[in-house]
Amino acid sequence: MESLFILMIADHTIVDLGIKQQFEKWGFQRIEVVDHVQNALQSIQRQSPSLVFVQDNLNTQWEAFEMGLLIRNLQSTPIIFLSTSVYGDGQQLWLLLLIDKKDPLSLPYTEKALQNIVEIALDLNLPSRGNV
């Protein structure tokens, strides 16, 4: 997994949820976290990511989806969106949405769901948490 490059476009939520650290536990060594569209495009020009992870509420939800579409037009990299929904009772639910060559896949965020969606996106098997 040393050769795979993961680009994360997000704010502090990636750190708060431990998502970057989870990728590191799985053995990914080339991870870049940027917080703006322009920085993401510069990163993509330097090296082609194997997977792009986008938080949908960077500045606006539209910016995140627009960025995802722009990246998809540049290359066929799988994209995972981290989205949030707030219910009427104020409860917040984080969702993962995979957009790649296959059908979109949406799962409530858990470490296991993240592992499953990354395995599907990259067509590989990650070490389970107990074996890391």
C-alpha positions in Angstrom: 0.0 0.0 0.0 3.1 2.2 0.0 2.5 3.1 -3.6 -1.1 4.2 -3.1 -1.7 7.9 -2.6 -4.8 9.1 -0.7 -5.9 12.7 -1.0 -8.2 14.0 1.7 -10.1 17.2 1.2 -11.4 18.1 4.6 -11.2 20.2 7.7 -10.7 19.2 11.3 -13.5 16.6 11.0 -11.1 14.1 9.4 -8.9 14.4 12.5 -11.8 14.4 15.0 -13.3 11.2 13.6 -9.8 9.6 13.4 -10.2 8.9 9.7 -6.6 9.9 8.7 -5.3 7.8 11.5 -7.3 4.8 10.4 -5.8 5.0 6.9 -2.3 5.1 8.6 -3.2 2.0 10.7 -4.1 0.2 7.5 -0.6 0.9 6.2 -1.2 3.9 3.9 1.9 6.1 4.0 1.2 8.6 1.3 -1.7 10.7 2.6 -2.2 14.4 2.0 -4.9 16.5 3.7 -5.9 19.8 2.1 -8.8 22.1 3.0 -9.5 24.0 -0.2 -10.3 23.2 -3.8 -7.3 25.0 -5.2 -4.9 23.0 -2.9 -6.6 19.8 -4.0 -6.1 20.6 -7.7 -2.5 21.5 -7.1 -2.0 18.2 -5.3 -3.6 16.3 -8.2 -1.3 18.0 -10.7 1.7 16.8 -8.7 0.6 13.2 -8.3 -2.5 11.2 -9.3 -4.3 10.0 -6.2 -5.5 6.4 -5.9 -8.5 7.6 -3.8 -10.0 11.0 -3.0 -11.8 11.4 0.3 -14.0 14.6 0.4 -15.8 16.0 3.3 -19.0 17.5 2.0 -19.3 20.5 4.3 -16.0 22.2 3.7 -17.3 25.7 3.0 -20.5 24.7 1.3 -21.9 21.4 0.3 -22.0 22.6 -3.3 -18.2 23.2 -3.2 -17.5 19.7 -2.1 -19.7 18.1 -4.8 -18.5 20.5 -7.5 -14.9 19.5 -6.5 -15.8 15.9 -6.7 -17.2 16.3 -10.2 -14.2 18.2 -11.3 -11.9 15.5 -10.1 -14.0 12.8 -11.8 -13.7 14.8 -15.0 -9.9 14.9 -14.7 -9.4 11.2 -13.9 -11.3 8.1 -13.0 -10.2 8.1 -9.3 -12.8 6.7 -6.9 -14.2 9.4 -4.6 -15.6 8.9 -1.1 -17.7 11.7 0.3 -18.1 12.1 4.0 -21.6 13.6 4.5 -23.6 14.6 7.5 -27.3 14.7 8.1 -29.0 16.3 11.0 -32.4 14.9 12.0 -35.3 16.8 13.5 -34.3 15.8 17.0 -30.8 17.3 16.4 -29.1 14.0 16.1 -26.2 14.1 13.6 -25.4 11.1 11.4 -22.3 10.8 9.4 -22.6 9.0 6.0 -20.1 7.6 3.6 -20.8 7.7 -0.2 -18.6 6.0 -2.7 -18.7 7.3 -6.2 -16.6 5.3 -8.7 -17.1 3.3 -11.9 -19.7 1.2 -10.1 -23.0 2.2 -8.5 -22.9 4.8 -5.7 -22.7 3.2 -2.2 -23.9 4.9 0.9 -23.3 3.7 4.5 -23.6 5.2 8.0 -20.1 6.0 9.2 -18.4 3.5 11.4 -14.8 2.3 11.3 -16.0 -1.0 9.7 -18.1 0.8 7.1 -15.1 3.0 6.3 -12.9 -0.1 5.8 -15.6 -1.8 3.6 -16.0 1.2 1.4 -12.2 1.7 1.0 -11.8 -2.0 0.1 -14.4 -1.7 -2.5 -13.0 1.6 -3.9 -9.4 0.3 -4.2 -10.3 -3.4 -4.8 -8.1 -4.7 -2.0 -8.3 -6.2 1.5 -7.2 -4.1 4.4 -5.9 -5.6 7.7 -8.7 -5.9 10.3 -8.4 -3.7 13.3 -7.3 -6.6 15.6 -4.4 -7.4 13.2 -3.0 -3.9 12.9 
